[in-house]
Amino acid sequence: MESLREGLTISNAEQRFEYVNPAYAGLLGLTPDQIIGRSPKDVTHPDDFEKNSEEENLRKSGKSSSYELRLLASDGNEVHVLISSVPRFQDGKFAGSIAVITNISQRARLEQMKSDFINRASHELRTAYHRHSDGGTAGNSARRG
């Protein structure tokens, strides 16, 4: 578990980290010891608190899930991650979760660049079309008058 490239966390029923591997800690710019005992909410982007809470409730009801979330690194940067999490049960009671965390920040940046490019190109095409369209109408009106 220590040599996994993906982040790995084990949390207890109170949603406190019992174990995090070095890859997960590295995503956040921290050491495992700085994370153990903390809550996932402590490192989750505030805009994603509700999503994180919904996913925790799914696990408490015995369901596994995969979802995207933003974490906040110690330097304040957002880290886009894909979390695949399964519930843990002990003696029939919810005992916490095990999660594998994949850094998808580069993919998120590329998707944002693609979206920005499409929006910019679309705007420029609409602008050029309207200029051409307005210019043709004005020219036709001038000839008629």
Contacts in CASP RR format, 6 or more apart in sequence:
PFRMAT RR
TARGET T0000
AUTHOR 0000-0000-0000
METHOD contacts of the structure
MODEL  1
MESLREGLTISNAEQRFEYVNPAYAGLLGLTPDQIIGRSPKDVTHPDDFE
KNSEEENLRKSGKSSSYELRLLASDGNEVHVLISSVPRFQDGKFAGSIAV
ITNISQRARLEQMKSDFINRASHELRTAYHRHSDGGTAGNSARRG
1 8 0 8 1.000
1 19 0 8 1.000
1 21 0 8 1.000
2 21 0 8 1.000
2 22 0 8 1.000
4 21 0 8 1.000
4 23 0 8 1.000
5 23 0 8 1.000
6 23 0 8 1.000
6 100 0 8 1.000
6 101 0 8 1.000
6 102 0 8 1.000
7 20 0 8 1.000
7 21 0 8 1.000
7 23 0 8 1.000
7 24 0 8 1.000
7 27 0 8 1.000
7 100 0 8 1.000
7 101 0 8 1.000
7 102 0 8 1.000
8 19 0 8 1.000
8 20 0 8 1.000
8 21 0 8 1.000
8 23 0 8 1.000
8 24 0 8 1.000
8 98 0 8 1.000
8 99 0 8 1.000
8 100 0 8 1.000
8 101 0 8 1.000
9 17 0 8 1.000
9 19 0 8 1.000
9 20 0 8 1.000
9 21 0 8 1.000
9 24 0 8 1.000
9 40 0 8 1.000
9 97 0 8 1.000
9 98 0 8 1.000
9 99 0 8 1.000
9 101 0 8 1.000
10 17 0 8 1.000
10 18 0 8 1.000
10 19 0 8 1.000
10 20 0 8 1.000
10 88 0 8 1.000
10 96 0 8 1.000
10 97 0 8 1.000
10 98 0 8 1.000
10 99 0 8 1.000
11 17 0 8 1.000
11 18 0 8 1.000
11 40 0 8 1.000
11 96 0 8 1.000
11 97 0 8 1.000
11 99 0 8 1.000
12 18 0 8 1.000
12 95 0 8 1.000
12 96 0 8 1.000
13 93 0 8 1.000
13 94 0 8 1.000
13 95 0 8 1.000
13 96 0 8 1.000
15 39 0 8 1.000
15 40 0 8 1.000
15 41 0 8 1.000
15 56 0 8 1.000
15 96 0 8 1.000
15 97 0 8 1.000
16 37 0 8 1.000
16 38 0 8 1.000
16 39 0 8 1.000
17 35 0 8 1.000
17 36 0 8 1.000
17 37 0 8 1.000
17 38 0 8 1.000
17 39 0 8 1.000
17 40 0 8 1.000
18 36 0 8 1.000
18 37 0 8 1.000
19 32 0 8 1.000
19 36 0 8 1.000
20 32 0 8 1.000
20 35 0 8 1.000
20 36 0 8 1.000
21 32 0 8 1.000
22 31 0 8 1.000
22 32 0 8 1.000
24 32 0 8 1.000
24 35 0 8 1.000
24 101 0 8 1.000
25 31 0 8 1.000
25 32 0 8 1.000
25 34 0 8 1.000
25 35 0 8 1.000
27 71 0 8 1.000
27 73 0 8 1.000
27 79 0 8 1.000
27 81 0 8 1.000
27 101 0 8 1.000
27 103 0 8 1.000
28 35 0 8 1.000
28 43 0 8 1.000
28 71 0 8 1.000
28 72 0 8 1.000
28 73 0 8 1.000
28 74 0 8 1.000
28 79 0 8 1.000
29 73 0 8 1.000
29 74 0 8 1.000
29 75 0 8 1.000
30 74 0 8 1.000
35 43 0 8 1.000
40 52 0 8 1.000
40 56 0 8 1.000
41 49 0 8 1.000
41 52 0 8 1.000
43 71 0 8 1.000
43 72 0 8 1.000
44 52 0 8 1.000
44 69 0 8 1.000
44 70 0 8 1.000
44 71 0 8 1.000
44 72 0 8 1.000
45 69 0 8 1.000
45 70 0 8 1.000
45 71 0 8 1.000
45 72 0 8 1.000
45 78 0 8 1.000
47 70 0 8 1.000
48 69 0 8 1.000
48 70 0 8 1.000
51 67 0 8 1.000
51 69 0 8 1.000
52 69 0 8 1.000
55 65 0 8 1.000
55 67 0 8 1.000
55 69 0 8 1.000
55 83 0 8 1.000
55 85 0 8 1.000
56 97 0 8 1.000
58 64 0 8 1.000
58 65 0 8 1.000
59 65 0 8 1.000
59 85 0 8 1.000
59 86 0 8 1.000
59 87 0 8 1.000
59 94 0 8 1.000
59 96 0 8 1.000
59 97 0 8 1.000
60 87 0 8 1.000
60 94 0 8 1.000
62 87 0 8 1.000
62 89 0 8 1.000
62 94 0 8 1.000
63 87 0 8 1.000
64 84 0 8 1.000
64 85 0 8 1.000
64 86 0 8 1.000
64 87 0 8 1.000
65 84 0 8 1.000
65 85 0 8 1.000
66 82 0 8 1.000
66 83 0 8 1.000
66 84 0 8 1.000
66 85 0 8 1.000
67 82 0 8 1.000
67 83 0 8 1.000
68 80 0 8 1.000
68 81 0 8 1.000
68 82 0 8 1.000
68 83 0 8 1.000
68 104 0 8 1.000
69 80 0 8 1.000
69 81 0 8 1.000
69 83 0 8 1.000
70 78 0 8 1.000
70 79 0 8 1.000
70 80 0 8 1.000
70 81 0 8 1.000
71 78 0 8 1.000
71 79 0 8 1.000
71 81 0 8 1.000
72 78 0 8 1.000
72 79 0 8 1.000
73 79 0 8 1.000
78 105 0 8 1.000
79 103 0 8 1.000
79 105 0 8 1.000
80 103 0 8 1.000
80 104 0 8 1.000
80 105 0 8 1.000
80 107 0 8 1.000
80 108 0 8 1.000
81 101 0 8 1.000
81 102 0 8 1.000
81 103 0 8 1.000
81 104 0 8 1.000
81 105 0 8 1.000
82 101 0 8 1.000
82 102 0 8 1.000
82 104 0 8 1.000
83 99 0 8 1.000
83 100 0 8 1.000
83 101 0 8 1.000
83 102 0 8 1.000
84 99 0 8 1.000
84 100 0 8 1.000
84 102 0 8 1.000
85 97 0 8 1.000
85 98 0 8 1.000
85 99 0 8 1.000
85 100 0 8 1.000
86 97 0 8 1.000
86 98 0 8 1.000
86 99 0 8 1.000
87 94 0 8 1.000
87 96 0 8 1.000
87 97 0 8 1.000
88 94 0 8 1.000
88 95 0 8 1.000
88 96 0 8 1.000
88 97 0 8 1.000
88 98 0 8 1.000
89 95 0 8 1.000
END
